[in-house]
Amino acid sequence: MNTLRALSTAMLKGFFRDRMSFFFAVIFPLMFLVLFGGILTDRGQSKANIIQVGAVSILDDAPKDAKAFFDQSLDITKSTDEAAAIREVKKGDADAVVMENGNTLVLRFSEADAVGSATVQGIFQAVVQSANITATGESPRYSLEADQVEDESLTAIQYVTPGLLGWAIAMGATFGAAANLVVWRKNGLLRRLRIAPIPTWTVVVARVAVSLVIAGVQAAIFLGVGAVLFGLKLTGAWPMVVPLIIAGTLAFMAIGLLAGAVSKTEEAAVGIANFVVLPMAFLSGSFFPLDAAPSWIQSVGQALPLKHLNDGMMDVMVRGEGPGAALIPIAILLGFTIVVIAIASRLFRWDS
């Protein structure tokens, strides 16, 4: 135990003294959390920027409750120059131009902003339907009651944090294992550890323990910053994040060991790790959800360990799921670890 403690302490000190490793494992992912948190938090309700050309009776003569709806969803600027207004839409400075031609409401929008144009069309379709009902004097037969399924206290930071934390853990474990293995092999440390009077399992356990400590530090910093700066609130069986992080760290350590086993230089190991982790982050929904992505991309994501780590943390941190929601992702991550470790062990070399 004294040997294990000494090795773990030395490795942990080496990590914190290596400024580049600390930056890319902790500071760099944290910058993304602050960036996304700042963009998505407290932004208020977004409004469509509309240019009204001339008189539009549906808007100008709308009843009080309708005008209140317009104020909440539309930012209307009036103009008399149709050509200039259309140029503003083409440049992206406005979402749409609205005009009235007899009994027809004319809406001009740009397809370059598909989301904005769809939103604007939906709003004005509702406006026209409401005006038609008012004109006929008939009361509407149906009404809509809409409410979110989650706790209303949940904010955007809840959905951003699990993915970015998963990416941070993947980076820290993969890059740390890959770079250390190559550096230790090149400077002869692996050979000296092999002939030293200590069992090999002690070195392995020490390296795993250090990676788990680093992952714990990453999680504590992420959750602390999210809670203090952006109002992050944990729901459901959120303590299950701990075994998820352990399983995720082991899975990405295995990837790092495989990268280090096949690399002869530190640059090559880091390059392979980066080639694997960064695309995986995009395909696993770490930065944005993949619900609208093509089905083949979603299928590829299901084969990646980071996807299961992200989904597991999302379930227990945000969606209010119980402990059972983390069991399948943990099993998948551990199974992935066993397979990759078996491959890495066949390619492992003690000497350069």
N, C-alpha and C positions, 0 to 999 in steps of 0.2 A: 504493500500500500504506500510506503514511503517513496518507492521508486515511481509508482503511478502518479502520486501527488507532485513529485518533483518534475516529471516529464510534462504533466498537464500545465503546471505553473509556467514552465519555460516556454511551452508552445503558446500559451495565452499571452504572455508578455511579448513574445515575438509578433503576435497579431497586432496588439495595440501600439507597438513601436513602429510597425510598418505602416506609414501614413497612407500609402496608396491602397493597401488592403483594407484599412479601416474606412477610407473614403468611399471605395466602390462597394463595400459590404453594408455600410450604415448611412453615410452622409448622402451619397448619390441617390439611393432609393428614397431617402427621407425628403430630398428636394422635390421629388415628384409628388409625394404626399402633400407637401405644403403647396405646391403649384396647383394640383387638382383640387385640393381643399379650398384654396383661395378663390379658384374660378367657380366652383360649384356651390359654395356655401354663401348664404345670405345674398343671393343675387336678385331675390324678389321675383315677381311674375313677369316673364318676358312679354313684351307687346309687339305686335306687328306694326311696322312703320308704313303707313298708307298715305298716299298723296291724293287728295280729292280735287278733281278738276271741275270747276263750275258748281252749280247747285245739284245736290243729290237729295231728293225729298225723303228717301228712306232713312237717311242719316240726319238730315236737318230737322225733319218734323217727327222724329221718333219720340215715343212717350218716355216719361221719366225713367222707368225701370230699364228700358232698352238703352237709353243714353248711359245709364250707369254701367251696363254690360260693355258698351263700346269703350268707355273710359278705362275699364279693367283690361280689355284685350287688344285695343287698337290705339295707336298714336297717330292721329290724323293731322296732316298738314294740308292747308288749302292752297290751291294754285289756279291760275287761269291759262297757263301755257301747257297744253297737252304734250307737245314735243319735248319740252324741257323735263316734264315729269317722267316721260318714258325713258329719257336718257338717264335719269337718276336710278330708275329700276335696272336698266342694263348695266350700270356701273356698280350695282349692289348697294347703293346708298338708301334705297327704299325697297320694300317688299312687293308693293303693287300700286297700281294706279286705278282709281275707281271713278267712273263717270256715269251719267244717266242719259240714255237716248230713248225718249218717250217713256214707255213702261218697261224698258229693258235696263237692267243694271249691268254696265260693262266693266269687267275686271281685267286688267292687263298685268301680267306677272312674268317673271323670268324663270325658265326651267333650270337655270344654273343652280338655283337654290331649291332643290326638290322638297326639302322638309318645310321651308318657309312658305313656298307656293301652295303646298297641300294644306297647311294650316290656314292660310288666308282664304283659300277656296272653301274650306269647311266652315269658316266663320260666316262668310257672305252667303253661302247656301242656307245656313240657319237663319240669317237675316231676311232673305227673300221669302223663305217658307213662313216665317213669322208674319211678314207683311201681307202675304197672300191670305193667311188665316184671318188677320185683322180686317182685311178688305171684304171678305165674305161674311163677316159678322158671326161666324161659327166658333164656338169654343173648342179648343183642341181635345181630341178624344184620349190621347196618350200623353204621358209626361215622363221625364227622365229623372231618376235619382241616382247620382254617382257618388261613390265614396271609395277611398283606398282600402285595400285589405290589410295593410300593415298598420302598426302603431303610428299614430300621427306625429309622435315625437321623433320618428326616424327621419334623418336628413340625408342628403347626398353623400356625406362623408362616410356613412355606414356602408355604402355600397362600393366606395372607392378603396377603403382601407384593406379589406381582405385580399383583393387582387394585388395591390402594391406590396403588401406584407409578404405574400407568397413569392412575388418576384424578388424581393430583397433576400429572403431565405434561400431561394434558388441561386442567386448570384453569390452570396456569401459562402455557401457550402460548396458549390461547384468550383469557383475560382480558388478558394482556399485550398481544397484538396488537390486540384490539378497543379497549381503553382508550387505548393510545398513539396509535392512528390518529385517534381523535376529538379527543383533546387537542391533538395536533400540528396538526390542521386548524383547530381553534378559535383557537389562539394564533398562527396564521400561520406556524408552523415549516415545514409542508409546502411552502407557497408559497416561502419563502426557500430551502429546499433545492432546489426545482425550478429557481430562477434562479441558484443558486450555481454556480460553475465546477467542479462535480464531476458525474460521470455518475450517472444515476439508479440504475444497478445497484449502485453502491457503497453507497448507502443501504439497498437491499434486502438485500444480502449482510451488511452490518453488523447489521441487525435480526435476520436469520436466525442469524448467529453468536452474538449475545447470547442468543437463545432457546435455542440448543443448549447454551451454557454453563450457563444456568439449569437446563435439564433434567439436565445432568451433575451439577450441585450437588445437585439433588433426589435423583437416583439414589444418589449417594455417601452422602448423609445417611441415606436410607432403608435402604440395605444395611448401612451402618455401625451404625445403631441396632438394626436387626434382628439383626445378628451379635453385638453386644456385650451387649445387654439380654435377647434372647430366643433366642439360640442358632441363628440363621439359618445354614443351610448350603446353598451353591450346588452344583448337580449338573448333569450333562450338558454341553452346549455353551453354558454360561452367558455366555461373552463375546459371543455373538450378541445379547445384550441391548443392546449399544451400537448396532448398526444399526437394531434395532427402535425404540429410543428416538429415534434421528434421524428415522426415517420417521414415527413417531407425532407428534413435535414439529412436523414440517412439515405433517402433516394437520390438527392442531388450530390451528396458526398460520393455515392457510387459512380455517378456520371463524371465527377471530377477525377476520381481515381482512374477511370477508364481513359479519360483525356490525358492524364499524366502518364499512364502506362504506355501509350502509343506515341508520346511526344519526346523529342530529344532535347528541346530547348524550352525555356520558360515562355518565350514569345509564342511558340507553337501551341503550348498547352493553353495559354490564355486565349489564343485565337480560336481554338477548337471549342473551348468552353463558351466563349462569346457567340460563336456560330450556332451553338445548340440552345443556349438560354434565351437570347434575345428574340429569335423567331418564335420560340416556344411561348414567351410571354404574350406576344400578339395573338397567337393561335389558341391561347388558353384563357383569353379575356381578362388579362391582368390590367390592361389600360382602358378597355372599353368593352361592353357586352357584345357577344357575337350572335344575338338572336336574329338579326337581319342578314347575317352572312350566308353564302351558299351552303347547301347541305353537306357538300363534300368537305368544306373547311370545318364545319362543326364535327364531322366524323373524324377528321384528323385530330382535332382538339381532344376528342374522347380517348384517344390513344396516348395522350401525353400526361406525365405525372403531375405537372403543374396545374393542369385543368382540374384534376381531382382534389389537389390541395386547395385550390381556390374555391371550388364548389363546397368542399367540406367546411371551410372556415366561413363561407357565406351563409351556409345553412345554420350553423350554431351561433354565429355572431349577429346575424341580421334577420333571418327568416323565422326565428323563434322555434327552430326544430329542437327535438330532444337529443340525448346522447347517442341514440341509435343512428342518427343521420351521419355521424362521423365514422362509424365502424367500417362501412364499405370503402370509403376513400382511404382509410388507414390500411385496410387489408390490401388494396390495390398498390399503394405506395410501398408497403413492405414486400409484396411479391415482386414488384419492379426492382427493388433494392437487391433482392436475392439473385435475380437473373443477371443484372448488370455486374454485381460483385463477382459472380462466377466467371463472367467473360473477362473482367479486368484481372482476376487472379491468374488466368491462363496467359495473359500478356505481360504480367508484372515482371520487372527486372530490378535486381538489387544494384547493379552497376550500369554505367553508361555504355 
